[in-house]
Amino acid sequence: MENCKVLQRLENQSKFLDSASLSFDEVKGLPLAVSQSLSGVFDEDKQVLTNKSHKKFQDLHKVCCTKKGSKKAQQIIAKSRPEEVQKIIDSHKDKIGDLMRDYYANYMCQTLFQSCSSAQRLQVLKALQNKFISIAKDSKGTHSLQTLISLSSLPEEETIYQQAFKGSIVSLSSHPNASHVIQSLLVTLKDKEFIMKELRSYVRELAMDKQGLCVVKKCISDYTVYQELMKAPLTLMQDPYANYAMQLLVDTWSSNCAATMISQMKNKVAQLCIQKYSSNVMEKCLKEVRMRYHIIKELITEGKVSLLLNCIYGCYVLRTAASESDSALKVALNEAVKEAAPNLHQKKLKSRWNQILANLIHN
């Protein structure tokens, strides 16, 4: 019976932790052991959440590094007036870099940045001098820094970012955490030339890197990036990562890249269609009229349709070819498929063949 009473009291205390309407003095009356274990938490929360003096903001960092404390800190900041946000910044200038990298406090920092005025953001940026690189590489810091970058709207902010990241763009682009920061800079900043200047000589290498690929994709519309990728299209098409850059390149520069792609693919169409990664690029190429005509014509002329039909990747390419082609090409491709029928031995692909035939007879 006594145990039940204790459990009931603990349950009531749990509800008390989540209730903002109860006073801190209500901790009294609990079993001594429970009261002592919780007294420090309540003292700290009481000081931070109810003290109306400047110390309320000075002590904010003491609780925001815990899950519960971070949530409460976010609530405080979201409801704070501009002058109170200023007090928080003034009190945490020296700590902000560390808080941005903390598991829980980084969320508080993101809320703080969103509550800042442009002038206050500049103060934060100046306080972070020489810390940007380490924050960008941190698994939690990268998120808070991306939030800060996304809010950038002043030329002065862009100048600070340029000074902070100049000379480190390439190395950060292939970093698992910092890569996302470089992407944020590419998306947000108006003047991206300092980034592009460093990237241009490493476009192909970055395209073949898991993290670097994402950076390259963010600047695929840049003509010099397009030119760099087109220097080795066959190699990049067959790469596990770079093929995605080439797919986006064909989507973005289809009319511009057609002639070069046709020249590079000549006498290699079938091989590219049955390779796992390049087959994805070939499907994109089939959406452009000139490349589609060249690809289908070469497959039919060289009698390579059966090779594609016996390969899962080749079937995907033929299915796209069948759906994208005009009536004349569909007729020619349909005849080629029928001629290849005696040479088909991968019966597990029968459903794929039926899809291709269905697309060919559908006008």
BAVEX-838046 format. One record per residue: residue in three letters; x, y, z of N, C-alpha, C in turn. Coordinates in steps of 0.02 Angstrom, whole numbers. Layout:
  aa   n_xx   n_yy   n_zz  ca_xx  ca_yy  ca_zz   c_xx   c_yy   c_zz
 ala      X      Y      Z      X      Y      Z      X      Y      Z
...
This chain:
  aa   n_xx   n_yy   n_zz  ca_xx  ca_yy  ca_zz   c_xx   c_yy   c_zz
 met     42    -60      0      0      0      0     43     62      0
 glu     95     60     43    141    117     47    176    129    -19
 asn    196     73    -53    229     79   -119    184    112   -169
 cys    120     95   -166     72    125   -213     68    200   -203
 lys     70    221   -139     67    293   -125    129    329   -152
 val    187    296   -144    249    326   -170    245    332   -246
 leu    223    279   -279    217    280   -352    170    335   -375
 gln    115    342   -337     66    393   -355     97    463   -350
 arg    137    472   -297    170    537   -288    220    551   -345
 leu    257    498   -366    304    506   -422    268    523   -487
 glu    211    491   -496    171    505   -556    147    577   -556
 asn    125    599   -497    103    669   -491    160    717   -504
 gln    221    698   -480    279    741   -492    297    744   -566
 ser    288    687   -602    302    686   -674    257    734   -711
 lys    193    735   -689    146    782   -719    167    853   -703
 phe    193    861   -642    214    928   -621    271    955   -664
 leu    317    910   -686    373    931   -727    350    962   -792
 asp    294    938   -818    269    962   -883    219   1019   -876
 ser    204   1038   -816    152   1089   -806    184   1156   -788
 ala    172   1206   -829    201   1272   -817    161   1312   -766
 ser    101   1288   -750     57   1327   -706     72   1315   -632
 leu    108   1260   -616    124   1245   -546    184   1286   -523
 ser    185   1303   -460    241   1340   -432    296   1293   -412
 phe    357   1319   -409    415   1278   -391    412   1256   -318
 asp    375   1292   -277    372   1274   -207    333   1210   -195
 glu    295   1187   -246    254   1128   -237    295   1064   -234
 val    361   1070   -245    405   1012   -237    404    989   -165
 lys    387   1033   -119    383   1015    -49    327    964    -38
 gly    338    919      8    287    869     23    302    803     -9
 leu    351    801    -55    371    738    -85    416    700    -38
 pro    425    635    -48    473    597     -7    541    632     -9
 leu    578    630     46    641    667     53    689    651     -4
 ala    697    587    -21    745    567    -73    728    597   -141
 val    663    597   -157    640    626   -221    649    700   -221
 ser    632    732   -165    639    805   -159    711    827   -168
 gln    757    790   -137    828    808   -141    854    798   -212
 ser    832    745   -246    857    730   -313    833    781   -364
 leu    777    812   -349    748    859   -397    762    932   -380
 ser    785    944   -320    793   1013   -297    839   1054   -341
 gly    894   1024   -364    941   1060   -407    910   1080   -473
 val    870   1034   -502    837   1048   -566    789   1106   -558
 phe    749   1104   -504    701   1158   -494    734   1224   -479
 asp    787   1222   -440    822   1284   -425    848   1317   -488
 glu    876   1275   -533    905   1302   -594    851   1328   -640
 asp    798   1288   -650    743   1309   -693    710   1372   -666
 lys    704   1374   -599    671   1432   -569    712   1495   -583
 gln    777   1488   -578    821   1545   -589    817   1569   -661
 val    816   1523   -708    816   1541   -779    749   1563   -803
 leu    696   1529   -781    630   1540   -810    589   1593   -775
 thr    604   1608   -712    562   1655   -676    597   1719   -656
 asn    664   1718   -654    701   1778   -636    696   1829   -692
 lys    671   1888   -677    661   1939   -728    721   1984   -738
 ser    773   1970   -702    833   2012   -708    874   1990   -768
 his    927   2027   -781    973   2011   -836   1004   1943   -828
 lys   1009   1918   -766   1040   1854   -752   1000   1797   -784
 lys    937   1808   -795    895   1759   -829    926   1738   -895
 phe    953   1787   -931    982   1773   -996   1055   1751   -991
 gln   1089   1773   -939   1158   1753   -930   1163   1678   -916
 asp   1113   1651   -880   1115   1581   -860   1081   1535   -910
 leu   1058   1561   -966   1020   1521  -1014   1061   1462  -1039
 his   1126   1472  -1049   1168   1419  -1075   1175   1360  -1027
 lys   1160   1371   -963   1167   1317   -914   1115   1263   -922
 val   1058   1280   -950   1005   1229   -957    994   1207  -1029
 cys   1019   1245  -1078   1003   1229  -1148   1043   1171  -1175
 cys   1088   1144  -1136   1127   1086  -1159   1096   1020  -1138
 thr   1034   1023  -1114    996    962  -1100    934    963  -1143
 lys    903    906  -1152    844    902  -1196    788    947  -1170
 lys    773    940  -1106    720    980  -1076    738   1054  -1075
 gly    800   1067  -1057    822   1137  -1052    823   1171  -1120
 ser    842   1134  -1172    844   1163  -1239    774   1183  -1261
 lys    726   1140  -1248    657   1156  -1267    632   1218  -1231
 lys    649   1223  -1166    627   1281  -1128    661   1344  -1152
 ala    726   1337  -1169    763   1395  -1194    733   1420  -1260
 gln    713   1373  -1302    682   1392  -1366    616   1429  -1354
 gln    579   1405  -1305    516   1439  -1289    528   1510  -1264
 ile    579   1517  -1222    597   1584  -1196    615   1631  -1253
 ile    659   1607  -1298    683   1649  -1353    627   1668  -1401
 ala    585   1619  -1416    530   1631  -1463    483   1686  -1439
 lys    478   1693  -1373    432   1743  -1345    468   1807  -1323
 ser    533   1808  -1332    573   1865  -1308    565   1927  -1352
 arg    568   1985  -1322    567   2048  -1358    636   2061  -1387
 pro    641   2107  -1435    706   2121  -1467    761   2138  -1417
 glu    744   2177  -1366    795   2196  -1317    818   2135  -1276
 glu    772   2088  -1266    790   2027  -1230    834   1982  -1272
 val    819   1978  -1337    861   1940  -1383    932   1970  -1383
 gln    935   2037  -1380   1000   2070  -1377   1038   2052  -1314
 lys   1003   2046  -1258   1036   2026  -1196   1064   1955  -1201
 ile   1026   1912  -1234   1049   1843  -1243   1113   1842  -1285
 ile   1114   1880  -1339   1173   1884  -1381   1233   1912  -1343
 asp   1221   1966  -1306   1275   1997  -1268   1304   1949  -1216
 ser   1260   1909  -1187   1282   1863  -1134   1316   1800  -1161
 his   1304   1784  -1226   1328   1720  -1253   1375   1726  -1312
 lys   1401   1786  -1324   1447   1795  -1381   1505   1746  -1380
 asp   1534   1736  -1322   1593   1693  -1317   1575   1619  -1317
 lys   1511   1604  -1305   1490   1534  -1299   1453   1508  -1360
 ile   1433   1554  -1404   1388   1536  -1459   1417   1481  -1504
 gly   1482   1484  -1517   1513   1433  -1560   1508   1364  -1530
 asp   1519   1358  -1464   1514   1294  -1430   1442   1270  -1426
 leu   1396   1316  -1415   1325   1298  -1411   1299   1273  -1479
 met   1324   1301  -1533   1303   1279  -1600   1323   1207  -1613
 arg   1375   1183  -1578   1399   1115  -1588   1373   1065  -1537
 asp   1333   1090  -1490   1306   1047  -1438   1246   1008  -1464
 tyr   1238    946  -1439   1186    901  -1463   1116    932  -1456
 tyr   1103    966  -1400   1038    997  -1388   1038   1072  -1398
 ala   1092   1105  -1378   1094   1178  -1381   1092   1205  -1452
 asn   1111   1164  -1502   1110   1189  -1571   1039   1207  -1593
 tyr    989   1174  -1564    920   1191  -1580    901   1259  -1552
 met    927   1273  -1492    917   1339  -1462    948   1393  -1505
 cys   1008   1378  -1531   1043   1426  -1574   1003   1441  -1637
 gln    974   1389  -1667    935   1399  -1728    874   1444  -1714
 thr    842   1433  -1657    785   1477  -1639    809   1548  -1626
 leu    867   1554  -1595    895   1621  -1581    909   1658  -1646
 phe    940   1624  -1694    957   1656  -1758    894   1680  -1794
 gln    841   1640  -1791    778   1658  -1824    743   1716  -1790
 ser    761   1728  -1727    731   1784  -1689    773   1847  -1693
 cys    832   1843  -1723    878   1900  -1727    858   1948  -1783
 ser    872   2012  -1772    867   2061  -1826    931   2054  -1869
 ser    933   2088  -1925    992   2084  -1968   1054   2111  -1933
 ala   1045   2163  -1894   1101   2191  -1857   1126   2143  -1804
 gln   1081   2108  -1772   1099   2059  -1721   1135   1999  -1752
 arg   1113   1979  -1812   1147   1924  -1848   1220   1943  -1862
 leu   1230   2005  -1881   1298   2028  -1894   1341   2023  -1831
 gln   1312   2038  -1774   1348   2032  -1711   1368   1959  -1699
 val   1321   1914  -1712   1335   1843  -1703   1391   1820  -1750
 leu   1387   1841  -1813   1437   1821  -1862   1507   1846  -1843
 lys   1510   1907  -1819   1575   1935  -1798   1602   1898  -1738
 ala   1557   1874  -1695   1578   1837  -1636   1604   1767  -1654
 leu   1585   1744  -1714   1605   1677  -1736   1668   1676  -1779
 gln   1701   1733  -1785   1762   1737  -1825   1811   1681  -1806
 asn   1839   1649  -1857   1888   1595  -1848   1858   1530  -1822
 lys   1791   1526  -1816   1760   1465  -1792   1716   1432  -1845
 phe   1706   1465  -1902   1660   1440  -1952   1678   1371  -1978
 ile   1742   1359  -1991   1763   1295  -2020   1749   1238  -1973
 ser   1768   1245  -1910   1757   1191  -1861   1683   1179  -1849
 ile   1643   1233  -1850   1571   1225  -1841   1541   1189  -1901
 ala   1564   1207  -1962   1538   1176  -2023   1552   1101  -2025
 lys   1608   1080  -1997   1627   1009  -1999   1593    969  -1944
 asp   1564   1002  -1895   1533    967  -1839   1463    940  -1859
 ser   1447    881  -1834   1383    849  -1853   1322    888  -1831
 lys   1328    926  -1776   1272    968  -1754   1281   1040  -1775
 gly   1343   1062  -1773   1357   1131  -1792   1337   1147  -1863
 thr   1343   1097  -1907   1325   1109  -1977   1252   1130  -1985
 his   1207   1103  -1944   1136   1120  -1948   1123   1192  -1926
 ser   1152   1211  -1869   1142   1279  -1844   1173   1330  -1891
 leu   1231   1312  -1922   1263   1358  -1968   1223   1365  -2033
 gln   1194   1311  -2056   1151   1314  -2115   1092   1360  -2104
 thr   1063   1356  -2044   1007   1400  -2027   1029   1473  -2029
 leu   1088   1486  -2001   1114   1555  -1999   1127   1580  -2070
 ile   1155   1538  -2112   1169   1557  -2182   1105   1570  -2220
 ser   1055   1529  -2209    992   1535  -2246    956   1602  -2233
 leu    973   1634  -2178    943   1698  -2160    980   1758  -2188
 ser   1037   1745  -2220   1080   1799  -2245   1045   1843  -2296
 ser   1050   1909  -2286   1018   1955  -2333   1058   2019  -2343
 leu   1113   2028  -2306   1152   2089  -2311   1219   2077  -2346
 pro   1243   2126  -2382   1310   2120  -2414   1364   2108  -2362
 glu   1356   2138  -2302   1406   2129  -2249   1410   2056  -2227
 glu   1353   2022  -2227   1353   1952  -2208   1391   1910  -2260
 glu   1378   1925  -2323   1412   1889  -2377   1488   1899  -2373
 thr   1508   1959  -2356   1580   1974  -2349   1611   1932  -2294
 ile   1576   1925  -2239   1601   1885  -2183   1608   1811  -2203
 tyr   1558   1785  -2237   1562   1715  -2260   1618   1705  -2310
 gln   1626   1753  -2354   1681   1748  -2403   1749   1746  -2368
 gln   1758   1789  -2320   1822   1790  -2283   1832   1725  -2243
 ala   1777   1698  -2216   1782   1639  -2174   1797   1575  -2213
 phe   1768   1568  -2273   1774   1506  -2311   1822   1507  -2369
 lys   1847   1566  -2385   1894   1572  -2441   1955   1527  -2432
 gly   1970   1487  -2483   2027   1442  -2480   2010   1373  -2454
 ser   1949   1363  -2429   1930   1298  -2400   1870   1266  -2436
 ile   1847   1297  -2489   1786   1274  -2523   1791   1202  -2547
 val   1845   1184  -2581   1852   1117  -2609   1854   1063  -2555
 ser   1895   1073  -2505   1901   1023  -2451   1836   1015  -2413
 leu   1801   1070  -2402   1737   1067  -2366   1682   1035  -2409
 ser   1688   1041  -2474   1637   1014  -2519   1633    938  -2516
 ser   1688    906  -2499   1688    833  -2495   1683    807  -2423
 his   1672    853  -2376   1665    834  -2306   1592    815  -2292
 pro   1579    760  -2255   1510    737  -2244   1465    787  -2211
 asn   1491    831  -2170   1449    882  -2137   1455    951  -2170
 ala   1517    971  -2184   1529   1038  -2212   1502   1046  -2282
 ser   1495    990  -2318   1467    993  -2386   1399   1027  -2387
 his   1359   1015  -2336   1292   1045  -2333   1296   1120  -2322
 val   1348   1143  -2289   1358   1215  -2278   1375   1249  -2344
 ile   1420   1217  -2384   1437   1245  -2450   1375   1248  -2495
 gln   1334   1197  -2491   1272   1197  -2530   1227   1255  -2509
 ser   1223   1267  -2444   1182   1323  -2419   1209   1390  -2444
 leu   1275   1396  -2446   1305   1458  -2472   1287   1467  -2546
 leu   1290   1413  -2585   1274   1417  -2656   1201   1436  -2668
 val   1157   1412  -2625   1086   1425  -2633   1067   1495  -2609
 thr   1100   1519  -2557   1080   1582  -2524   1115   1645  -2549
 leu   1181   1641  -2557   1219   1702  -2572   1206   1727  -2643
 lys   1205   1792  -2650   1197   1821  -2717   1262   1818  -2756
 asp   1317   1833  -2722   1382   1832  -2754   1417   1765  -2738
 lys   1414   1719  -2786   1443   1652  -2775   1511   1644  -2809
 glu   1536   1697  -2837   1597   1691  -2878   1656   1665  -2838
 phe   1662   1684  -2774   1719   1660  -2735   1715   1584  -2725
 ile   1655   1557  -2725   1647   1484  -2720   1662   1451  -2787
 met   1634   1478  -2840   1642   1449  -2907   1715   1451  -2929
 lys   1750   1504  -2910   1820   1511  -2929   1862   1453  -2904
 glu   1846   1429  -2844   1884   1374  -2815   1859   1306  -2840
 leu   1795   1302  -2857   1766   1238  -2877   1783   1218  -2949
 arg   1789   1266  -2993   1792   1252  -3065   1847   1202  -3085
 ser   1903   1204  -3052   1958   1160  -3071   1950   1089  -3042
 tyr   1900   1079  -3000   1891   1015  -2967   1821    985  -2978
 val   1787   1010  -3028   1718    989  -3040   1712    913  -3051
 arg   1754    886  -3095   1749    814  -3109   1766    771  -3049
 glu   1817    790  -3012   1836    752  -2952   1780    754  -2900
 leu   1750    813  -2891   1696    819  -2842   1634    782  -2865
 ala   1621    781  -2930   1563    745  -2956   1566    671  -2941
 met   1627    644  -2936   1636    573  -2922   1642    558  -2848
 asp   1630    608  -2807   1632    601  -2734   1561    604  -2706
 lys   1546    563  -2657   1478    559  -2630   1452    626  -2606
 gln   1493    663  -2570   1473    728  -2544   1483    783  -2595
 gly   1538    780  -2631   1552    831  -2681   1500    834  -2736
 leu   1470    776  -2752   1418    773  -2802   1361    822  -2787
 cys   1340    824  -2724   1285    868  -2704   1302    942  -2716
 val   1365    959  -2706   1387   1028  -2719   1386   1043  -2794
 val   1411    996  -2833   1412   1005  -2906   1341   1013  -2933
 lys   1295    974  -2908   1225    978  -2931   1195   1046  -2917
 lys   1217   1078  -2862   1190   1143  -2844   1214   1198  -2892
 cys   1268   1186  -2929   1294   1237  -2974   1297   1211  -3046
 ile   1255   1163  -3064   1256   1133  -3130   1237   1182  -3185
 ser   1202   1235  -3166   1181   1285  -3217   1237   1332  -3236
 asp   1293   1329  -3200   1351   1370  -3217   1384   1342  -3279
 tyr   1397   1385  -3328   1422   1362  -3393   1491   1329  -3388
 thr   1533   1355  -3345   1600   1326  -3338   1597   1256  -3306
 val   1548   1246  -3262   1538   1179  -3232   1515   1131  -3287
 tyr   1469   1155  -3328   1446   1115  -3385   1504   1095  -3430
 gln   1547   1143  -3445   1604   1130  -3489   1651   1078  -3458
 glu   1664   1083  -3394   1708   1036  -3360   1681    965  -3362
 leu   1617    958  -3351   1586    892  -3352   1586    862  -3422
 met   1580    904  -3471   1577    879  -3540   1645    861  -3568
 lys   1697    871  -3529   1764    851  -3551   1775    775  -3545
 ala   1735    743  -3503   1742    670  -3494   1674    639  -3481
 pro   1626    647  -3526   1558    623  -3513   1551    548  -3504
 leu   1589    509  -3544   1582    436  -3540   1606    409  -3472
 thr   1660    437  -3448   1686    416  -3383   1637    434  -3327
 leu   1610    494  -3330   1565    517  -3278   1497    481  -3281
 met   1475    464  -3341   1411    429  -3348   1413    361  -3314
 gln   1471    329  -3312   1476    262  -3284   1498    260  -3212
 asp   1503    319  -3181   1524    324  -3112   1464    319  -3065
 pro   1471    284  -3008   1415    276  -2961   1385    341  -2937
 tyr   1425    394  -2932   1400    459  -2909   1393    509  -2965
 ala   1443    514  -3007   1443    565  -3060   1387    556  -3110
 asn   1360    496  -3116   1305    486  -3163   1245    530  -3146
 tyr   1237    545  -3081   1181    589  -3061   1194    660  -3085
 ala   1257    681  -3084   1274    747  -3109   1260    750  -3184
 met   1276    696  -3219   1265    694  -3292   1191    693  -3309
 gln   1152    659  -3268   1080    659  -3279   1052    730  -3274
 leu   1073    765  -3222   1050    834  -3212   1077    879  -3267
 leu   1138    867  -3289   1167    906  -3344   1125    899  -3407
 val   1105    837  -3424   1065    825  -3484    997    859  -3477
 asp    968    857  -3417    904    891  -3405    911    967  -3414
 thr    966    994  -3389    976   1067  -3388   1001   1095  -3454
 trp   1046   1057  -3487   1080   1081  -3547   1065   1037  -3608
 ser   1007   1007  -3611    991    958  -3663   1006    981  -3735
 ser    983   1040  -3754    994   1063  -3822   1067   1081  -3834
 asn   1102   1106  -3782   1172   1125  -3789   1219   1065  -3793
 cys   1203   1013  -3754   1249    956  -3750   1235    902  -3800
 ala   1181    906  -3839   1161    853  -3884   1216    833  -3933
 ala   1245    882  -3968   1296    867  -4019   1356    832  -3989
 thr   1380    857  -3932   1439    828  -3900   1423    758  -3874
 met   1365    748  -3845   1346    683  -3819   1340    632  -3875
 ile   1310    652  -3931   1304    607  -3988   1372    585  -4013
 ser   1418    633  -4017   1486    619  -4040   1521    571  -3993
 gln   1513    581  -3928   1546    539  -3878   1516    469  -3875
 met   1451    464  -3886   1416    399  -3880   1422    355  -3943
 lys   1444    384  -3997   1445    348  -4061   1482    281  -4055
 asn   1449    228  -4078   1474    159  -4077   1482    130  -4006
 lys   1453    165  -3956   1457    140  -3887   1389    140  -3854
 val   1337    152  -3892   1269    159  -3865   1247     97  -3827
 ala   1255     38  -3857   1231    -24  -3825   1266    -36  -3758
 gln   1333    -26  -3757   1371    -36  -3695   1348     11  -3640
 leu   1333     73  -3659   1310    122  -3610   1240    106  -3585
 cys   1200     74  -3627   1131     58  -3608   1127     -1  -3559
 ile   1177    -45  -3559   1173   -103  -3515   1216    -95  -3452
 gln   1252    -38  -3447   1291    -26  -3386   1246      5  -3334
 lys   1252    -16  -3272   1206      3  -3218   1197     78  -3212
 tyr   1251    116  -3213   1246    188  -3199   1234    229  -3262
 ser   1270    213  -3315   1261    252  -3377   1192    242  -3407
 ser   1160    185  -3392   1092    173  -3419   1044    227  -3395
 asn   1055    252  -3334   1012    306  -3308   1020    370  -3349
 val   1082    384  -3369   1095    443  -3410   1066    434  -3480
 met   1070    373  -3506   1042    359  -3573    967    370  -3574
 glu    934    354  -3519    862    366  -3516    847    441  -3520
 lys    890    481  -3488    882    554  -3492    894    579  -3563
 cys    945    550  -3596    962    570  -3664    905    555  -3712
 leu    868    502  -3699    812    483  -3743    755    534  -3743
 lys    756    580  -3696    704    631  -3692    719    691  -3738
 glu    780    693  -3765    799    746  -3812    796    718  -3883
 val    762    752  -3928    746    725  -3995    807    700  -4033
 arg    859    741  -4038    917    721  -4079    954    661  -4049
 met    963    662  -3984    997    605  -3951    954    542  -3955
 arg    889    550  -3948    844    492  -3952    849    459  -4021
 tyr    849    499  -4074    853    472  -4141    919    435  -4151
 his    974    464  -4128   1040    433  -4136   1044    367  -4098
 ile   1020    366  -4036   1024    306  -3993    985    249  -4023
 ile    922    262  -4042    880    208  -4069    905    184  -4137
 lys    928    232  -4179    953    213  -4245   1014    168  -4238
 glu   1060    183  -4192   1120    142  -4184   1103     73  -4157
 leu   1057     70  -4110   1037      5  -4083   1007    -41  -4136
 ile    965    -12  -4179    932    -51  -4231    982    -71  -4285
 thr   1022    -23  -4308   1070    -34  -4362   1122    -87  -4343
 glu   1146    -85  -4281   1197   -132  -4260   1168   -197  -4231
 gly   1102   -203  -4231   1070   -264  -4207   1082   -277  -4133
 lys   1080   -225  -4094   1095   -232  -4023   1033   -233  -3978
 val    974   -234  -4008    913   -233  -3968    907   -295  -3924
 ser    927   -353  -3950    923   -415  -3911    970   -411  -3850
 leu   1027   -378  -3857   1074   -370  -3802   1041   -331  -3745
 leu   1004   -279  -3763    970   -239  -3713    912   -277  -3681
 leu    876   -316  -3721    818   -352  -3695    838   -408  -3646
 asn    900   -430  -3649    924   -482  -3604    958   -453  -3542
 cys    953   -388  -3534    984   -355  -3476    932   -310  -3442
 ile    927   -313  -3376    877   -274  -3340    886   -199  -3353
 tyr    948   -176  -3356    960   -104  -3367    942    -85  -3439
 gly    958   -130  -3485    940   -118  -3555    865   -115  -3565
 cys    829   -156  -3527    756   -155  -3531    727    -88  -3508
 tyr    757    -60  -3456    735      6  -3433    744     58  -3487
 val    801     55  -3522    816    103  -3575    767     94  -3632
 leu    754     32  -3652    707     20  -3707    636     40  -3689
 arg    617     31  -3627    550     52  -3605    543    128  -3612
 thr    595    164  -3593    593    237  -3600    593    257  -3674
 ala    634    222  -3713    637    235  -3786    569    225  -3817
 ala    535    172  -3797    469    157  -3825    417    209  -3807
 ser    420    234  -3746    370    283  -3724    384    353  -3751
 glu    448    369  -3765    466    436  -3788    465    444  -3864
 ser    467    389  -3901    474    392  -3974    410    414  -4009
 asp    419    443  -4069    362    460  -4110    340    397  -4147
 ser    287    401  -4186    258    343  -4219    308    306  -4264
 ala    346    343  -4303    393    312  -4350    447    272  -4313
 leu    475    301  -4261    526    266  -4222    496    205  -4185
 lys    434    211  -4164    402    155  -4130    394     95  -4176
 val    376    109  -4238    368     55  -4287    434     20  -4299
 ala    487     59  -4309    553     30  -4321    577    -10  -4260
 leu    566     17  -4201    588    -16  -4140    547    -79  -4127
 asn    484    -77  -4143    440   -136  -4134    463   -193  -4178
 glu    482   -178  -4239    506   -230  -4285    572   -260  -4259
 ala    615   -216  -4232    680   -239  -4206    670   -285  -4146
 val    620   -269  -4104    606   -311  -4046    580   -379  -4068
 lys    538   -381  -4118    511   -445  -4143    566   -488  -4174
 glu    612   -456  -4209    668   -492  -4239    715   -521  -4185
 ala    717   -487  -4129    761   -509  -4075    730   -564  -4033
 ala    666   -577  -4041    629   -625  -3999    663   -694  -3994
 pro    687   -723  -4049    718   -790  -4045    782   -791  -4003
 asn    812   -734  -3993    875   -731  -3955    865   -712  -3882
 leu    803   -709  -3859    790   -691  -3790    790   -753  -3745
 his    833   -752  -3694    839   -811  -3651    830   -794  -3576
 gln    825   -730  -3560    815   -710  -3490    740   -707  -3476
 lys    709   -765  -3465    636   -768  -3457    611   -728  -3397
 lys    655   -717  -3348    634   -679  -3289    618   -606  -3307
 leu    640   -586  -3367    628   -517  -3390    565   -511  -3434
 lys    527   -565  -3436    468   -566  -3480    420   -508  -3466
 ser    410   -492  -3403    364   -437  -3386    390   -371  -3413
 arg    457   -363  -3414    487   -302  -3442    475   -299  -3517
 trp    482   -355  -3551    471   -357  -3623    399   -337  -3639
 asn    353   -362  -3599    282   -346  -3611    270   -271  -3602
 gln    303   -240  -3554    297   -168  -3544    322   -129  -3605
 ile    378   -152  -3632    408   -119  -3690    360   -125  -3750
 leu    334   -185  -3761    288   -196  -3817    224   -155  -3809
 ala    201   -150  -3747    140   -111  -3734    151    -37  -3751
 asn    210    -11  -3735    227     59  -3751    235     69  -3826
 leu    258     17  -3861    270     24  -3933    205     24  -3973
 ile    155    -13  -3949     92    -17  -3988     43     38  -3966
 his     61     74  -3912     18    128  -3889     38    193  -3922
 asn     -8    224  -3958      6    286  -3995    -29    345  -3961
